[in-house]
Each structure stands twice: as structure tokens, then as C-alpha cells.
Amino acid sequence: MTMNLEQIALGLGVAGLACFAWPILQRMRGQIPALPPGSSSSLRSPLWWAGFIITVAAIFLQRMASQQAAGL
């Protein structure tokens, strides 16, 4: 069984969403302390950036897969 680009893009999209959501879920559950008001820090951890890059890659792969399906 071979995987096509659509399946790879879907897997990357799920992984990217998980990387985005994990720091937010930890903050909501109270596992990570809240930042003080006016703090310049944010949720943009290395995991957040990995999720961003993986999601962008998934979007481009999905576009390539749809162009292949259309025969362009």
C-alpha cells in the first residue's frame, strides 16, 4: 500500500495542529503557569514554530496533490 500526497498532507496537517494546540492546552489545564500581565513572552515556543512549519508544508503538499488530480 502506497501513500499518496493527500494522505501525507493530511498526516502533516494533524501533526501541525497538535503542535499548535499542545502549549495552549497545557496553559488551559494549568500545567504551565500564566504569564504576568505585560510580559513580552508568548506561547510561541519551538513546538509552536514546528507546528507552523509543518502546517505550511501540509498546505503546499495539499495544493500539489490537488493540481496533480486536476491534471495541471
HTML snippet that shows the backbone in 3Dmol.js (N, CA, C, O; Angstrom):
<script src="https://3Dmol.org/build/3Dmol-min.js"></script>
<div id="view" style="width:600px;height:400px;position:relative"></div>
<script>
const pdb = `
ATOM      1  N   MET A   1       0.841  -1.176   0.000  1.00  0.00           N
ATOM      2  CA  MET A   1       0.000   0.000   0.000  1.00  0.00           C
ATOM      3  C   MET A   1       0.888   1.241   0.000  1.00  0.00           C
ATOM      4  O   MET A   1       1.743   1.410   0.870  1.00  0.00           O
ATOM      5  N   THR A   2       0.675   2.083  -0.967  1.00  0.00           N
ATOM      6  CA  THR A   2       1.460   3.317  -1.042  1.00  0.00           C
ATOM      7  C   THR A   2       0.600   4.497  -0.604  1.00  0.00           C
ATOM      8  O   THR A   2      -0.619   4.509  -0.770  1.00  0.00           O
ATOM      9  N   MET A   3       1.270   5.466  -0.050  1.00  0.00           N
ATOM     10  CA  MET A   3       0.560   6.675   0.387  1.00  0.00           C
ATOM     11  C   MET A   3       0.678   7.729  -0.709  1.00  0.00           C
ATOM     12  O   MET A   3       1.742   7.902  -1.303  1.00  0.00           O
ATOM     13  N   ASN A   4      -0.399   8.416  -0.966  1.00  0.00           N
ATOM     14  CA  ASN A   4      -0.334   9.494  -1.942  1.00  0.00           C
ATOM     15  C   ASN A   4      -0.134  10.830  -1.218  1.00  0.00           C
ATOM     16  O   ASN A   4      -0.117  10.879   0.012  1.00  0.00           O
ATOM     17  N   LEU A   5       0.013  11.895  -1.977  1.00  0.00           N
ATOM     18  CA  LEU A   5       0.294  13.210  -1.395  1.00  0.00           C
ATOM     19  C   LEU A   5      -0.834  13.696  -0.491  1.00  0.00           C
ATOM     20  O   LEU A   5      -0.573  14.368   0.506  1.00  0.00           O
ATOM     21  N   GLU A   6      -2.071  13.370  -0.817  1.00  0.00           N
ATOM     22  CA  GLU A   6      -3.196  13.815   0.016  1.00  0.00           C
ATOM     23  C   GLU A   6      -3.121  13.220   1.416  1.00  0.00           C
ATOM     24  O   GLU A   6      -3.376  13.908   2.404  1.00  0.00           O
ATOM     25  N   GLN A   7      -2.771  11.949   1.495  1.00  0.00           N
ATOM     26  CA  GLN A   7      -2.667  11.297   2.801  1.00  0.00           C
ATOM     27  C   GLN A   7      -1.490  11.857   3.608  1.00  0.00           C
ATOM     28  O   GLN A   7      -1.602  12.049   4.819  1.00  0.00           O
ATOM     29  N   ILE A   8      -0.372  12.116   2.942  1.00  0.00           N
ATOM     30  CA  ILE A   8       0.785  12.701   3.618  1.00  0.00           C
ATOM     31  C   ILE A   8       0.447  14.102   4.117  1.00  0.00           C
ATOM     32  O   ILE A   8       0.794  14.466   5.240  1.00  0.00           O
ATOM     33  N   ALA A   9      -0.230  14.886   3.279  1.00  0.00           N
ATOM     34  CA  ALA A   9      -0.624  16.241   3.678  1.00  0.00           C
ATOM     35  C   ALA A   9      -1.584  16.204   4.861  1.00  0.00           C
ATOM     36  O   ALA A   9      -1.491  17.042   5.758  1.00  0.00           O
ATOM     37  N   LEU A  10      -2.499  15.252   4.874  1.00  0.00           N
ATOM     38  CA  LEU A  10      -3.429  15.124   5.997  1.00  0.00           C
ATOM     39  C   LEU A  10      -2.683  14.783   7.287  1.00  0.00           C
ATOM     40  O   LEU A  10      -2.956  15.364   8.338  1.00  0.00           O
ATOM     41  N   GLY A  11      -1.754  13.854   7.208  1.00  0.00           N
ATOM     42  CA  GLY A  11      -0.960  13.490   8.380  1.00  0.00           C
ATOM     43  C   GLY A  11      -0.135  14.657   8.903  1.00  0.00           C
ATOM     44  O   GLY A  11      -0.061  14.881  10.111  1.00  0.00           O
ATOM     45  N   LEU A  12       0.484  15.398   7.990  1.00  0.00           N
ATOM     46  CA  LEU A  12       1.255  16.575   8.403  1.00  0.00           C
ATOM     47  C   LEU A  12       0.351  17.646   9.004  1.00  0.00           C
ATOM     48  O   LEU A  12       0.733  18.318   9.962  1.00  0.00           O
ATOM     49  N   GLY A  13      -0.837  17.805   8.446  1.00  0.00           N
ATOM     50  CA  GLY A  13      -1.770  18.793   8.981  1.00  0.00           C
ATOM     51  C   GLY A  13      -2.201  18.460  10.398  1.00  0.00           C
ATOM     52  O   GLY A  13      -2.297  19.350  11.244  1.00  0.00           O
ATOM     53  N   VAL A  14      -2.459  17.189  10.665  1.00  0.00           N
ATOM     54  CA  VAL A  14      -2.840  16.767  12.017  1.00  0.00           C
ATOM     55  C   VAL A  14      -1.672  16.978  12.979  1.00  0.00           C
ATOM     56  O   VAL A  14      -1.867  17.454  14.097  1.00  0.00           O
ATOM     57  N   ALA A  15      -0.463  16.625  12.549  1.00  0.00           N
ATOM     58  CA  ALA A  15       0.712  16.818  13.404  1.00  0.00           C
ATOM     59  C   ALA A  15       0.954  18.300  13.673  1.00  0.00           C
ATOM     60  O   ALA A  15       1.289  18.680  14.795  1.00  0.00           O
ATOM     61  N   GLY A  16       0.786  19.132  12.656  1.00  0.00           N
ATOM     62  CA  GLY A  16       0.964  20.574  12.838  1.00  0.00           C
ATOM     63  C   GLY A  16      -0.057  21.160  13.792  1.00  0.00           C
ATOM     64  O   GLY A  16       0.280  21.995  14.631  1.00  0.00           O
ATOM     65  N   LEU A  17      -1.306  20.727  13.669  1.00  0.00           N
ATOM     66  CA  LEU A  17      -2.351  21.206  14.575  1.00  0.00           C
ATOM     67  C   LEU A  17      -2.064  20.783  16.014  1.00  0.00           C
ATOM     68  O   LEU A  17      -2.284  21.552  16.950  1.00  0.00           O
ATOM     69  N   ALA A  18      -1.575  19.565  16.181  1.00  0.00           N
ATOM     70  CA  ALA A  18      -1.236  19.091  17.524  1.00  0.00           C
ATOM     71  C   ALA A  18      -0.111  19.932  18.128  1.00  0.00           C
ATOM     72  O   ALA A  18      -0.140  20.247  19.318  1.00  0.00           O
ATOM     73  N   CYS A  19       0.877  20.295  17.312  1.00  0.00           N
ATOM     74  CA  CYS A  19       1.976  21.140  17.806  1.00  0.00           C
ATOM     75  C   CYS A  19       1.469  22.533  18.179  1.00  0.00           C
ATOM     76  O   CYS A  19       1.941  23.126  19.149  1.00  0.00           O
ATOM     77  N   PHE A  20       0.517  23.054  17.419  1.00  0.00           N
ATOM     78  CA  PHE A  20      -0.076  24.352  17.751  1.00  0.00           C
ATOM     79  C   PHE A  20      -0.851  24.276  19.060  1.00  0.00           C
ATOM     80  O   PHE A  20      -0.718  25.144  19.923  1.00  0.00           O
ATOM     81  N   ALA A  21      -1.654  23.237  19.198  1.00  0.00           N
ATOM     82  CA  ALA A  21      -2.608  23.167  20.300  1.00  0.00           C
ATOM     83  C   ALA A  21      -1.988  22.738  21.628  1.00  0.00           C
ATOM     84  O   ALA A  21      -2.510  23.094  22.685  1.00  0.00           O
ATOM     85  N   TRP A  22      -0.899  21.992  21.602  1.00  0.00           N
ATOM     86  CA  TRP A  22      -0.348  21.444  22.844  1.00  0.00           C
ATOM     87  C   TRP A  22       0.004  22.517  23.877  1.00  0.00           C
ATOM     88  O   TRP A  22      -0.416  22.390  25.027  1.00  0.00           O
ATOM     89  N   PRO A  23       0.763  23.582  23.521  1.00  0.00           N
ATOM     90  CA  PRO A  23       1.063  24.607  24.542  1.00  0.00           C
ATOM     91  C   PRO A  23      -0.198  25.313  25.057  1.00  0.00           C
ATOM     92  O   PRO A  23      -0.266  25.678  26.231  1.00  0.00           O
ATOM     93  N   ILE A  24      -1.173  25.503  24.202  1.00  0.00           N
ATOM     94  CA  ILE A  24      -2.406  26.170  24.612  1.00  0.00           C
ATOM     95  C   ILE A  24      -3.179  25.283  25.582  1.00  0.00           C
ATOM     96  O   ILE A  24      -3.682  25.764  26.597  1.00  0.00           O
ATOM     97  N   LEU A  25      -3.276  23.992  25.275  1.00  0.00           N
ATOM     98  CA  LEU A  25      -3.973  23.064  26.168  1.00  0.00           C
ATOM     99  C   LEU A  25      -3.271  22.961  27.520  1.00  0.00           C
ATOM    100  O   LEU A  25      -3.933  22.887  28.556  1.00  0.00           O
ATOM    101  N   GLN A  26      -1.955  22.956  27.520  1.00  0.00           N
ATOM    102  CA  GLN A  26      -1.231  22.910  28.787  1.00  0.00           C
ATOM    103  C   GLN A  26      -1.509  24.156  29.616  1.00  0.00           C
ATOM    104  O   GLN A  26      -1.668  24.069  30.834  1.00  0.00           O
ATOM    105  N   ARG A  27      -1.569  25.302  28.973  1.00  0.00           N
ATOM    106  CA  ARG A  27      -1.859  26.547  29.692  1.00  0.00           C
ATOM    107  C   ARG A  27      -3.268  26.529  30.250  1.00  0.00           C
ATOM    108  O   ARG A  27      -3.490  26.977  31.375  1.00  0.00           O
ATOM    109  N   MET A  28      -4.238  26.014  29.478  1.00  0.00           N
ATOM    110  CA  MET A  28      -5.628  25.968  29.943  1.00  0.00           C
ATOM    111  C   MET A  28      -5.810  24.992  31.093  1.00  0.00           C
ATOM    112  O   MET A  28      -6.644  25.222  31.969  1.00  0.00           O
ATOM    113  N   ARG A  29      -5.046  23.909  31.106  1.00  0.00           N
ATOM    114  CA  ARG A  29      -5.138  22.917  32.181  1.00  0.00           C
ATOM    115  C   ARG A  29      -4.395  23.356  33.446  1.00  0.00           C
ATOM    116  O   ARG A  29      -4.541  22.737  34.500  1.00  0.00           O
ATOM    117  N   GLY A  30      -3.610  24.410  33.340  1.00  0.00           N
ATOM    118  CA  GLY A  30      -2.865  24.892  34.498  1.00  0.00           C
ATOM    119  C   GLY A  30      -1.525  24.224  34.690  1.00  0.00           C
ATOM    120  O   GLY A  30      -0.894  24.402  35.731  1.00  0.00           O
ATOM    121  N   GLN A  31      -1.073  23.458  33.709  1.00  0.00           N
ATOM    122  CA  GLN A  31       0.216  22.789  33.818  1.00  0.00           C
ATOM    123  C   GLN A  31       1.373  23.752  33.587  1.00  0.00           C
ATOM    124  O   GLN A  31       2.489  23.502  34.042  1.00  0.00           O
ATOM    125  N   ILE A  32       1.116  24.840  32.890  1.00  0.00           N
ATOM    126  CA  ILE A  32       2.110  25.887  32.666  1.00  0.00           C
ATOM    127  C   ILE A  32       1.582  27.136  33.363  1.00  0.00           C
ATOM    128  O   ILE A  32       0.424  27.501  33.164  1.00  0.00           O
ATOM    129  N   PRO A  33       2.407  27.802  34.179  1.00  0.00           N
ATOM    130  CA  PRO A  33       1.904  28.993  34.878  1.00  0.00           C
ATOM    131  C   PRO A  33       1.580  30.129  33.900  1.00  0.00           C
ATOM    132  O   PRO A  33       2.191  30.260  32.840  1.00  0.00           O
ATOM    133  N   ALA A  34       0.614  30.927  34.291  1.00  0.00           N
ATOM    134  CA  ALA A  34       0.223  32.072  33.469  1.00  0.00           C
ATOM    135  C   ALA A  34       1.336  33.112  33.472  1.00  0.00           C
ATOM    136  O   ALA A  34       2.053  33.271  34.460  1.00  0.00           O
ATOM    137  N   LEU A  35       1.467  33.812  32.360  1.00  0.00           N
ATOM    138  CA  LEU A  35       2.471  34.861  32.255  1.00  0.00           C
ATOM    139  C   LEU A  35       1.996  36.112  32.978  1.00  0.00           C
ATOM    140  O   LEU A  35       0.795  36.374  33.028  1.00  0.00           O
ATOM    141  N   PRO A  36       2.911  36.882  33.535  1.00  0.00           N
ATOM    142  CA  PRO A  36       2.492  38.124  34.177  1.00  0.00           C
ATOM    143  C   PRO A  36       1.953  39.112  33.142  1.00  0.00           C
ATOM    144  O   PRO A  36       2.373  39.078  31.986  1.00  0.00           O
ATOM    145  N   PRO A  37       1.028  39.993  33.541  1.00  0.00           N
ATOM    146  CA  PRO A  37       0.485  40.974  32.591  1.00  0.00           C
ATOM    147  C   PRO A  37       1.599  41.850  32.014  1.00  0.00           C
ATOM    148  O   PRO A  37       2.498  42.287  32.733  1.00  0.00           O
ATOM    149  N   GLY A  38       1.525  42.092  30.725  1.00  0.00           N
ATOM    150  CA  GLY A  38       2.506  42.934  30.052  1.00  0.00           C
ATOM    151  C   GLY A  38       3.789  42.212  29.695  1.00  0.00           C
ATOM    152  O   GLY A  38       4.750  42.843  29.255  1.00  0.00           O
ATOM    153  N   SER A  39       3.822  40.906  29.875  1.00  0.00           N
ATOM    154  CA  SER A  39       5.014  40.134  29.551  1.00  0.00           C
ATOM    155  C   SER A  39       5.174  40.050  28.034  1.00  0.00           C
ATOM    156  O   SER A  39       4.194  39.936  27.298  1.00  0.00           O
ATOM    157  N   SER A  40       6.409  40.109  27.588  1.00  0.00           N
ATOM    158  CA  SER A  40       6.653  40.039  26.147  1.00  0.00           C
ATOM    159  C   SER A  40       6.750  38.594  25.666  1.00  0.00           C
ATOM    160  O   SER A  40       6.836  38.343  24.464  1.00  0.00           O
ATOM    161  N   SER A  41       6.738  37.652  26.593  1.00  0.00           N
ATOM    162  CA  SER A  41       6.760  36.236  26.203  1.00  0.00           C
ATOM    163  C   SER A  41       5.392  35.829  25.673  1.00  0.00           C
ATOM    164  O   SER A  41       4.382  36.477  25.948  1.00  0.00           O
ATOM    165  N   SER A  42       5.381  34.767  24.924  1.00  0.00           N
ATOM    166  CA  SER A  42       4.115  34.285  24.376  1.00  0.00           C
ATOM    167  C   SER A  42       4.154  32.769  24.301  1.00  0.00           C
ATOM    168  O   SER A  42       5.084  32.136  24.801  1.00  0.00           O
ATOM    169  N   LEU A  43       3.152  32.200  23.682  1.00  0.00           N
ATOM    170  CA  LEU A  43       3.088  30.753  23.507  1.00  0.00           C
ATOM    171  C   LEU A  43       3.959  30.276  22.352  1.00  0.00           C
ATOM    172  O   LEU A  43       3.967  29.086  22.040  1.00  0.00           O
ATOM    173  N   ARG A  44       4.674  31.159  21.731  1.00  0.00           N
ATOM    174  CA  ARG A  44       5.453  30.784  20.548  1.00  0.00           C
ATOM    175  C   ARG A  44       6.752  30.088  20.945  1.00  0.00           C
ATOM    176  O   ARG A  44       7.841  30.651  20.838  1.00  0.00           O
ATOM    177  N   SER A  45       6.606  28.882  21.393  1.00  0.00           N
ATOM    178  CA  SER A  45       7.728  28.041  21.780  1.00  0.00           C
ATOM    179  C   SER A  45       8.292  27.369  20.524  1.00  0.00           C
ATOM    180  O   SER A  45       7.715  27.505  19.445  1.00  0.00           O
ATOM    181  N   PRO A  46       9.405  26.651  20.648  1.00  0.00           N
ATOM    182  CA  PRO A  46       9.899  25.883  19.499  1.00  0.00           C
ATOM    183  C   PRO A  46       8.867  24.894  18.962  1.00  0.00           C
ATOM    184  O   PRO A  46       8.815  24.633  17.760  1.00  0.00           O
ATOM    185  N   LEU A  47       8.047  24.345  19.860  1.00  0.00           N
ATOM    186  CA  LEU A  47       6.992  23.435  19.415  1.00  0.00           C
ATOM    187  C   LEU A  47       5.966  24.173  18.564  1.00  0.00           C
ATOM    188  O   LEU A  47       5.465  23.624  17.583  1.00  0.00           O
ATOM    189  N   TRP A  48       5.650  25.413  18.931  1.00  0.00           N
ATOM    190  CA  TRP A  48       4.710  26.227  18.148  1.00  0.00           C
ATOM    191  C   TRP A  48       5.272  26.465  16.754  1.00  0.00           C
ATOM    192  O   TRP A  48       4.556  26.334  15.761  1.00  0.00           O
ATOM    193  N   TRP A  49       6.553  26.815  16.677  1.00  0.00           N
ATOM    194  CA  TRP A  49       7.174  27.062  15.365  1.00  0.00           C
ATOM    195  C   TRP A  49       7.240  25.797  14.534  1.00  0.00           C
ATOM    196  O   TRP A  49       7.054  25.849  13.318  1.00  0.00           O
ATOM    197  N   ALA A  50       7.502  24.655  15.166  1.00  0.00           N
ATOM    198  CA  ALA A  50       7.493  23.391  14.434  1.00  0.00           C
ATOM    199  C   ALA A  50       6.099  23.129  13.859  1.00  0.00           C
ATOM    200  O   ALA A  50       5.968  22.694  12.715  1.00  0.00           O
ATOM    201  N   GLY A  51       5.065  23.393  14.652  1.00  0.00           N
ATOM    202  CA  GLY A  51       3.699  23.229  14.157  1.00  0.00           C
ATOM    203  C   GLY A  51       3.395  24.151  12.995  1.00  0.00           C
ATOM    204  O   GLY A  51       2.714  23.756  12.049  1.00  0.00           O
ATOM    205  N   PHE A  52       3.890  25.371  13.056  1.00  0.00           N
ATOM    206  CA  PHE A  52       3.687  26.329  11.967  1.00  0.00           C
ATOM    207  C   PHE A  52       4.332  25.824  10.686  1.00  0.00           C
ATOM    208  O   PHE A  52       3.705  25.835   9.626  1.00  0.00           O
ATOM    209  N   ILE A  53       5.575  25.383  10.778  1.00  0.00           N
ATOM    210  CA  ILE A  53       6.296  24.924   9.587  1.00  0.00           C
ATOM    211  C   ILE A  53       5.658  23.657   9.023  1.00  0.00           C
ATOM    212  O   ILE A  53       5.523  23.518   7.808  1.00  0.00           O
ATOM    213  N   ILE A  54       5.266  22.737   9.898  1.00  0.00           N
ATOM    214  CA  ILE A  54       4.620  21.502   9.440  1.00  0.00           C
ATOM    215  C   ILE A  54       3.288  21.809   8.768  1.00  0.00           C
ATOM    216  O   ILE A  54       2.949  21.192   7.758  1.00  0.00           O
ATOM    217  N   THR A  55       2.531  22.753   9.315  1.00  0.00           N
ATOM    218  CA  THR A  55       1.245  23.122   8.724  1.00  0.00           C
ATOM    219  C   THR A  55       1.424  23.772   7.358  1.00  0.00           C
ATOM    220  O   THR A  55       0.666  23.483   6.432  1.00  0.00           O
ATOM    221  N   VAL A  56       2.411  24.637   7.224  1.00  0.00           N
ATOM    222  CA  VAL A  56       2.692  25.264   5.927  1.00  0.00           C
ATOM    223  C   VAL A  56       3.088  24.197   4.902  1.00  0.00           C
ATOM    224  O   VAL A  56       2.643  24.244   3.755  1.00  0.00           O
ATOM    225  N   ALA A  57       3.922  23.238   5.313  1.00  0.00           N
ATOM    226  CA  ALA A  57       4.304  22.147   4.414  1.00  0.00           C
ATOM    227  C   ALA A  57       3.078  21.334   4.000  1.00  0.00           C
ATOM    228  O   ALA A  57       2.965  20.936   2.841  1.00  0.00           O
ATOM    229  N   ALA A  58       2.168  21.086   4.927  1.00  0.00           N
ATOM    230  CA  ALA A  58       0.950  20.327   4.612  1.00  0.00           C
ATOM    231  C   ALA A  58       0.082  21.083   3.608  1.00  0.00           C
ATOM    232  O   ALA A  58      -0.503  20.477   2.710  1.00  0.00           O
ATOM    233  N   ILE A  59       0.000  22.398   3.759  1.00  0.00           N
ATOM    234  CA  ILE A  59      -0.804  23.194   2.827  1.00  0.00           C
ATOM    235  C   ILE A  59      -0.219  23.121   1.420  1.00  0.00           C
ATOM    236  O   ILE A  59      -0.959  22.951   0.451  1.00  0.00           O
ATOM    237  N   PHE A  60       1.100  23.248   1.299  1.00  0.00           N
ATOM    238  CA  PHE A  60       1.725  23.172  -0.027  1.00  0.00           C
ATOM    239  C   PHE A  60       1.584  21.779  -0.636  1.00  0.00           C
ATOM    240  O   PHE A  60       1.349  21.654  -1.838  1.00  0.00           O
ATOM    241  N   LEU A  61       1.724  20.735   0.174  1.00  0.00           N
ATOM    242  CA  LEU A  61       1.534  19.387  -0.353  1.00  0.00           C
ATOM    243  C   LEU A  61       0.103  19.170  -0.815  1.00  0.00           C
ATOM    244  O   LEU A  61      -0.127  18.511  -1.829  1.00  0.00           O
ATOM    245  N   GLN A  62      -0.859  19.716  -0.085  1.00  0.00           N
ATOM    246  CA  GLN A  62      -2.254  19.577  -0.492  1.00  0.00           C
ATOM    247  C   GLN A  62      -2.509  20.294  -1.805  1.00  0.00           C
ATOM    248  O   GLN A  62      -3.249  19.802  -2.656  1.00  0.00           O
ATOM    249  N   ARG A  63      -1.895  21.457  -1.966  1.00  0.00           N
ATOM    250  CA  ARG A  63      -2.045  22.179  -3.239  1.00  0.00           C
ATOM    251  C   ARG A  63      -1.436  21.394  -4.389  1.00  0.00           C
ATOM    252  O   ARG A  63      -2.009  21.333  -5.476  1.00  0.00           O
ATOM    253  N   MET A  64      -0.262  20.788  -4.150  1.00  0.00           N
ATOM    254  CA  MET A  64       0.371  19.970  -5.197  1.00  0.00           C
ATOM    255  C   MET A  64      -0.504  18.771  -5.548  1.00  0.00           C
ATOM    256  O   MET A  64      -0.650  18.424  -6.720  1.00  0.00           O
ATOM    257  N   ALA A  65      -1.090  18.137  -4.522  1.00  0.00           N
ATOM    258  CA  ALA A  65      -1.939  16.971  -4.762  1.00  0.00           C
ATOM    259  C   ALA A  65      -3.190  17.345  -5.549  1.00  0.00           C
ATOM    260  O   ALA A  65      -3.625  16.592  -6.421  1.00  0.00           O
ATOM    261  N   SER A  66      -3.767  18.504  -5.246  1.00  0.00           N
ATOM    262  CA  SER A  66      -4.972  18.907  -5.979  1.00  0.00           C
ATOM    263  C   SER A  66      -4.647  19.279  -7.421  1.00  0.00           C
ATOM    264  O   SER A  66      -5.462  19.063  -8.317  1.00  0.00           O
ATOM    265  N   GLN A  67      -3.455  19.840  -7.650  1.00  0.00           N
ATOM    266  CA  GLN A  67      -3.057  20.156  -9.032  1.00  0.00           C
ATOM    267  C   GLN A  67      -2.795  18.883  -9.816  1.00  0.00           C
ATOM    268  O   GLN A  67      -3.121  18.805 -11.000  1.00  0.00           O
ATOM    269  N   GLN A  68      -2.205  17.881  -9.164  1.00  0.00           N
ATOM    270  CA  GLN A  68      -1.979  16.602  -9.835  1.00  0.00           C
ATOM    271  C   GLN A  68      -3.311  15.931 -10.176  1.00  0.00           C
ATOM    272  O   GLN A  68      -3.452  15.342 -11.248  1.00  0.00           O
ATOM    273  N   ALA A  69      -4.269  16.016  -9.285  1.00  0.00           N
ATOM    274  CA  ALA A  69      -5.570  15.409  -9.517  1.00  0.00           C
ATOM    275  C   ALA A  69      -6.308  16.098 -10.668  1.00  0.00           C
ATOM    276  O   ALA A  69      -7.067  15.467 -11.404  1.00  0.00           O
ATOM    277  N   ALA A  70      -6.068  17.404 -10.807  1.00  0.00           N
ATOM    278  CA  ALA A  70      -6.720  18.152 -11.889  1.00  0.00           C
ATOM    279  C   ALA A  70      -5.983  17.990 -13.204  1.00  0.00           C
ATOM    280  O   ALA A  70      -6.495  18.385 -14.251  1.00  0.00           O
ATOM    281  N   GLY A  71      -4.788  17.414 -13.168  1.00  0.00           N
ATOM    282  CA  GLY A  71      -4.026  17.199 -14.398  1.00  0.00           C
ATOM    283  C   GLY A  71      -3.297  18.428 -14.889  1.00  0.00           C
ATOM    284  O   GLY A  71      -2.991  18.534 -16.076  1.00  0.00           O
ATOM    285  N   LEU A  72      -3.013  19.366 -13.988  1.00  0.00           N
ATOM    286  CA  LEU A  72      -2.295  20.579 -14.393  1.00  0.00           C
ATOM    287  C   LEU A  72      -0.804  20.399 -14.338  1.00  0.00           C
ATOM    288  O   LEU A  72      -0.058  21.329 -14.649  1.00  0.00           O
TER     289      LEU A  72
END
`;
const viewer = $3Dmol.createViewer("view");
viewer.addModel(pdb, "pdb");
viewer.setStyle({}, {cartoon: {color: "spectrum"}});
viewer.zoomTo();
viewer.render();
</script>
